[in-house]
Structures are given as C-alpha cells and as structure tokens.
Amino acid sequence: MKLKRSLLYPYIIIIICAVLALPVALPIASLSLLIPSILFTGEVENRYDENLNDIKSDWHQDAIDLEGASSAEIEAAMQEWKKRFPDANLIWVDETGKTRATYPENVSGIPENWSPAYSIQFMENHTGSNLFTVVSFIGGSLENGFIIFQIDKKFFETPIERFGDWFIYAYAVIVILILLGFIFFSWMFFNKIRKRLIHLQHAMGKRGELGISKMIEVQSNDEIGDLERSFNDMIEQLKMSRKKEKEEEELRRQLIANLSHDLRTPLTTVRTDAYSLLDESLSSKGKESVDRIDRKIQFVDKLIENLLSYTLLSAGKYPFHPEEVEISRLLRETIANWYPLFESEEMEVSVEIPQEAVVWIVDKQWMERILNNLFQNVIRHAKEGKYIGIRLNKNHFLVMDHGKGFKEKSLDAGAGIGLSIIDLMVKEMGLEWKLDFNKKGTTVMIGQPE
C-alpha cells in the first residue's frame, strides 16, 4: 500500500513497460512483415528447405554421371529432378545444339536450336537474375550436350531474405519508438511532478490573510501530497500563531496607551507640587532635592512619550506627512534649542553645516523627533566626554560624541526605546542609518540610500 502511494510506483511501471516492450514488439514486427508476404505472395515460408549450393553441386554430379547414357536414361533423370522440384524448368540440349526436351513442355523463350552466340547470351541474361540457373555438360564434356536447371529464387527465400533490410529497419524503428515512448512518458511523469512543485512554490509566494500564504488543494496521496498536507498544516499553525500574536500585540498596545495616559496625570501633579515647594523656605540641600525630583519627572515623562510614540509607530498609526525639508536649516534650529543644555553640561559643540540648502523629502516632525532623541542620548550616555559634533553633507549627517558608548551603564540609561523609535522612523522615510561606537566615542550616521 505504501509503494502504491509513492511516486516511485508509477515510475517503476514505466520502466517495466519499457523493458518488456522490446521482446513483445519484435514478434509483432515480424508478423507485420509476414502478413504482406502472405497477401502478396501467398507464401508464409520458403517452399524448399534445400540449399542452392547443394542443388548446384547435385546437378553437376548427375550431369557427369549421365556420361554415355541413352536418351531414355537422360529423360528419366530429368523427370526425377522435376518430381523433386515441381517449380523448376529443366532443359536438355543435345550435342548438335537441338532442344531435345523441356520440363514442363511449354517453357517459354527456348529455341529449337541453340547457336553459340545464343548460348552465351542466355547465360548473361540469367546471371544475377531472380532465376537460379545451373548449366552442366553431360558427362562433363561439351560433345555430349548440356542440361539446364532453372528455378525462382523466391522458393528458397526466408521472410527475412525476401524483405531484405526491411526487417532490420522495422526492428530499429520499433526500438526507437520504444525509446521515444519511454522518454515521452518519463517526461510526462516528471513534468507533472514539476508542475505540482511549481504550484506549491507559487502558493508559498502568495500572501493571503494576515500576510500568510494561502492553503492549497492536496492533489494526490504520494510524497508531494504529503508535502502539500504538511504545508497546509504549517499555514494553519501560522494563522493561529499570527492571530494570537496580533491579539497579544493589540492588548499590549492598549495597555501601554492606557498606562501612558494614566501615568501622565499623577506625574503632572507631582511636578506641580515640586514647583510649589520652591516657593517655600528650603535649605540649599532641599532645593537640590526638588531640582532632582523635577529632572527625574521630566525623564519619566520623556520615557512615557517615547513608549507611546513607539506603540503608535509599530501600529502604523503615527501621523506621517513627507515633504521637502531643508535639513541644513532644521539642524541649525534643533542645535540652537539644545545649545543651552550642552553648555550647562560644559560640552564642546562642533558644527559643520554647509551654507547652501540641503533638501530631503522627509517628515519634518519625525526628523525633529529623531534629532531630539539623538541629542538626548548624547546627554544621557556621553556627557562625560564633554563633546558633541554634528556634520552635514548632501546625502547624510553625523552625530558624534566622545563618550563610553551605549553599551556602558549610565545613571540616566533608558530601555533603548529612543533608538527603536529612530529605527522605525528612519526606515519608514526610506532613509538609512548606522550606529558605530568604539573607545573614542559613538558616531550615528543617517542619510539617503546611494
């Protein structure tokens, strides 16, 4: 049962048929040549089983044995040969060149008197003809006359000899036909397998619901059918997994959105109370504590904002409006906004922005968000390096610092959401970015693809 379900089974059948076809086809070819023989000659096989060379040798020997024989003895010998070969023509010419007897009596084209010239012409005409002709001198001497034996060669031919090379041609044609048949059915067999595999390949490339390939119809119970069933099982499991993942993702986004909203209200209250405390009589240490509380509240508020932005971006719900933006001007404005903070941290600011306008097609608010996140990361992770550099050319800009890098721990280290937001925004706008850090610091490159 397992073999019948296998692709190996039909191929074995094709090979067996090809192997058995040859011994079966050859007798059929023989019959196909014998049937015309029966129809046109009325003969299935040769009438005489004797060899022509033996007949020739016997005829010569009998002619020699008739030396000194009488006319009656010669005629008796001729009649014996006629009984032996009823289809033969026998002719007796005496020493004077006169035709003495023919068997049968009405042999056409035989003259009453044979001249030397006619005898020579007679031998030339029958050399290589369809009539097997043997001329023997009686007693082995021309002086006693000669006797002639003639019979059609077809009575001694086998079917193969009768049809000559046609048998070989027929066998060759049949072998070629069998070979072509084997090639044809093998091609049909493998072409069918190829079509099913291509159908399966195309099904894998098509995307249906939830971005997953559609299920396909199982066409057979063989190995490819098993592969098709496995493919359908995989699609079913992927659909269930993707559906569950989508439900969990939606739940996570809703949870983050709710938490972000719920956390902002108490944070605002805490920040208001912190400002209220500054109006009270506080020691210098108390004022420092209130200032730290305010900075930490700003930090947490920024984290919540990033978390909410990341959720909206990953859901594809963050507003996106690409337009022509003068990046050189945007960089100057953003650096100017951040310059007081860089200065308060005693950081060296190095800016190289060309005077000519550099225009990209991007979302302006997204680019502002990217720059703000980059500058914020420098403050968080690299302020001890006391340096930030900004370089702009036509196709990209660089933000560099001399800090220890993002891998190092810092007091204000976040969960990496800022970089995740940068990654999503950069890819959505069709830009490229690269983060490179070493002992000298960190370099972030953002630019247009080349």
Secondary structure, 3 states (H helix, E strand, C coil): CCCCCCCHHHHHHHHHHHHHHHHHHHHHHHHHHHHHHHHHHCCCCCCCCCCHHHHHHHHHHHHHHCCCCCHHHHHHHHHHHHHHCCCCEEEEECCCCEEEEEECCCCCCCCCECCHHHHHHHHHHHCCCCEEEEEEEHHHCHHHCEEEEEEEHHHHCCHHHHHCCHHHHHHHHHHHHHHHHHHHHHHHHHHHHHHHHHHHHHHHHCCCHHHCCCCCCCCCCCHHHHHHHHHHHHHHHHHHHHHHHHHHHHHHHHHHHHHHHHHHHHHHHHHHHHHHHHCCCCCHHHHHHHHHHHHHHHHHHHHHHHHHHHHHHHCCCCCCCCEEEEHHHHHHHHHHHHHHHHHHCCCEEEEECCCCCCEEEECHHHHHHHHHHHHHHHHHHHHHHCEEEEEECCCEEEEEECCCCCCCCCCCCCCCHHHHHHHHHHHHCCCEEEEEEECCEEEEEEECCC
